[in-house]
Amino acid sequence: MSRFLLFIFVLCFSQSVLAQRHEIGIFAGGANVIGDVGKGNYINPFPTRTARGGDIVLPISIGGIYRFNFNPHMGFRLNLTYSNVGAGDYKSGEQYKIDRDAKFKNDILEGALLFEYNFKNINEAQEFAHSPYIFFGGGLFSAKAKKYDLNKENNDIVEGTKRKSNVVLPFGVGYKFRLNYNWLLSFESGFRYTNQDFLDYNTGEFTQQLIDKGVQDSYIQNQIDQRIYGNLSNKDWYVQTGFTLTYSFGRPPCYCN
C-alpha cells in the first residue's frame, strides 16, 4: 500500500512539473488614491490637475510581472510596480473640499505576490481564448509621507517628506485574452488596502519638539491643526488599472498525461 501511495504522489508531482508554465511581461496603466483629497471616484486612472491652472499630473502605473501557472486555471504572480499619483480638492465637486483646497502628489513602489484564478481553461488553449479572472494576495508598498518639525529660528513649522513602507493587501478582477500560443493580453483593475492614512498628506509625522511647542503656543497649535484634516478613521486605498502583456515559455504543448 505504501508503495502504491508513493507511486501516486510521484505521478501527481511529475504532472505538476509537466504543467509548469512561466510568463514574464509588463504592466502599464494608471493609478489613483482613494482618500480624503480630490474626487471620490473609486477608479480614476486619468490625468488631473492638483490646482486650478496647475500642472497636469499623469497618474502612470508601470511595472514588471512574473506568472507561474501550476494548472490550467490557477497560478501565482509576482508584481513589481511604480505608480505616480496626485489629486486636488478644487475638482472634487464638494463645496467643503473646494473651500479647503488641499492637494497632493506622491509616488508608490509596490512588490506583491498574488494568487490568480481563471474561470475558463485559458492556460491549456493553443490558440485564441479568453477568460475573466480574479486575484488577491499580499505585499509591501513604499510612499512619501509628510513630516513636520519646529524651526527654532523663526518659531514656525518646517515641512518635508520621508518614505514609509508598510504591508499592502491587493485584490481585483480582470479579463485575459490568449493571442496565440505564447502571448497573453489582459485588462485589470486592482484595489490596494494600505491600513495607513498618509498617501494624500492629510496627516503626517510631527516631532515631539513641535507637539510640545504647540501646547505652549496657540499659533503653532493652529498650524498643526491645519495640517490634519479629513476622516482619520478611514484608511487610504490606491487602485491600479491597466493592461498586462506577457510572453509564455517553459512548458510542453499541453497539460496532458
N, C-alpha and C positions, 0 to 999 in steps of 0.2 A: 504493500500500500504506500509506504514512504517513497519508494522508487517511482511509483505512478504519479504521486503529488509533485515530486521533483521534476518529472518529465513535463507535467502540465505547466509548472512555473517557468521552466526553461523555454517552453513553446510560447507562452504568453510574452515573456521578456524578449524573445527573438522577434516576435511580430511587432512589438512596440519599437524595437530598434529599426526594423524594416520600414516602419511607418513614420520614421523621422522625416520632418520637412522643415527646412530652415528658410526664413525670409529676412531680407535686410532691405531697408529703404529709408524714405524721408517722410516727414510730416510738414505740411505748410498750411497756414490759415491765419485766423485772427483770435484774439483773446479779449476778455473783458472781466472786470471785477464786479461782483455783487456785494455792495457795501453801503456806506452812508452817503457817498458823494455821487452826484450825477443822476442819470436816469435809473429807473427801477427795473429795466429790462433784464430778464434772466440771460438771454442770448443776444449779444450785440457786438459782433466782431467787425464793426465798420469804423472808418476814420472819423474822428471827432475833434473838437476844439475844447481846451480846458477853460478858455475865457473868451469873451466876445472880442473878435478881431485878433485873437492869439494864434499861435502856431498850431497847425494840424498835427494831431497825434495819430500815427499809423500803428494800430494795435496788432503788429505782426507776431505770429507764433510759429517758430520753425524748430525742427529737431530731427533726430535720427531714431529709428526703431529697429529692433531685432525681434522676430517672432519665431517661436518653436511650436509647431503643431504636433501633438502626440497622438491624435486620432483625427478622423475626418471632420469632427465637429468642434473640437476643443484644442486650446493651446495657451501658451504663456507668451507674454510680450514685455520687452524692456523698452521704456521710453526715456529719452534724454531731450529736453526741450528748453528753449529760451522764448519768453513772451515779453513784449513791450506793451504796457497798459497805461491808461490815463482817462480822466473824465473831469467834467466841471459842472457845478451846480446851475450855471446860467441857462443850460438847456434841459433842465430836469423836468420842467412843466409843473413844478410845485412851488408855490409862492414863497414858503418859508425857506426853501433851499435857494431860490433865486436871490432873496434878501441876504442870505448867509454868504453866497458867492464863494464857496470853498472849491478847491481844485487840487489835482494831484497828477503826478507822473511817476511810474515805477517800472521796474523790470523784475521778472520772476524766472528763476532757474529751477528746473524740476527733474528729478530722477525717480522713476516709478516702475514697479513690477505689476503687471496686470494679467488677470485671467480673462480669456475670451471664449465666448460660446457662439458658434454659428448655428442658426436654426435650420439651415439646409446643408447638405453634404457638398460644400464647395471645395474642400481641400482634396477630394478624390477626383474632381472633374478634370477632364483632359482638354476641354475647350471652353467656350464662353459659358459662364454660370454666374449666379448671383445669390446673395443671401443677406438678410438682416442679421445683426449680431449685437450682443451686449458685452460690456466689460466692466470689471471692477478690480480693485487692488489697493496697494498702499505704496508710499514712497516718502521722499523728503523734498522740501522746497526751500528756496532762499530768496528773500526780497529785502528791499530797503525799508527801514523804519525811522521815524523822526526821533531825534534825541535833543534834549534841551538842557542848557546849563546857565549858570549865572555869570555875567560879565561884571566883575567887581569894579572895573574902571568907570563904567557909566551906569551901573546899577540897573542893567537891563538883561534881557534874555538872549543868549546865543543859541542859534538854531543850526542843526546839522543832521546828518543821516548816518546810520550804521546798518550793516547787513545782519539779518536774523534768519535762522534756519529752524524748521520745525517739521513735524510729521504732516503729511497730506493724504487724504483719502479720496482717490478718483473713482468715478463710475460714469457710465454713459451708454449711448446707443449709436449704431451706425449701420451703413449698408455697404456691402462689399461686392465687387464685380471681378470675376476672373476674365482677363482679356485674352489670355492664351495659356499654354502650359506653364509659363514662367512668370507672367506679370499679373499683379492684382492691384486694383484701384478701389479705394473706399472713401466714403464721406462719413464723418462722425462728429458728434458733439459730446464733450465730456465735462462733467461738473467736478470741481475740486473743493472739498471741505477742509478748511485750514485750522479751525478751532482757535484762530487768532483774530485780532482786530486792529491791525496796523497798516494793512496794504494801501488804504486810501488816506492815510495820515490823519484820521480823525482823533487819534490819540498818539501818545509817544512815550518815550522814556525820560523822566525828569530826575535830575540828580538830587540827592538828599540835601545838598547845599542850597539848591534852588527852592525846594519844598520848604526848608526851614526859613528862608528869606521871605517866602510868601506868607508864612504865619505872622511875620513881623511887619510886612509892608503890603497894604491893600492894593497898591498899584501893581506889584509883582503878582499877587494872587489873582488879580483880574486878568493879567496877561496869560497866566497859566490856564485859567478857566476858559479863555477864548480859544485855546489850543486843544480843548477836549469837547467834542460835540458828537451828536448822533446818538444812536442807541447802542450803548456799550455792551448790552447783553446779547446782541445779535452779532455773531462772528462772521468774518469775511469769507466769501467764496470767490473762486475765479473759474472761468469757463474757457476751454479751448475748443474751437470749431474749425474744421478744415478737412483737407484731403491727405490720404497716405498713398504712396506708390511704393510697392515692394517687389523685389525680384526673388523668386523661389529657386532653391537648389538643395541638393543633398538628400534625395530620396529616389527609390525606384519608380517606374512609371505608374504604379497604382498601389493601393493599400490591400493587396491581395495575399492569400495564404500561400 
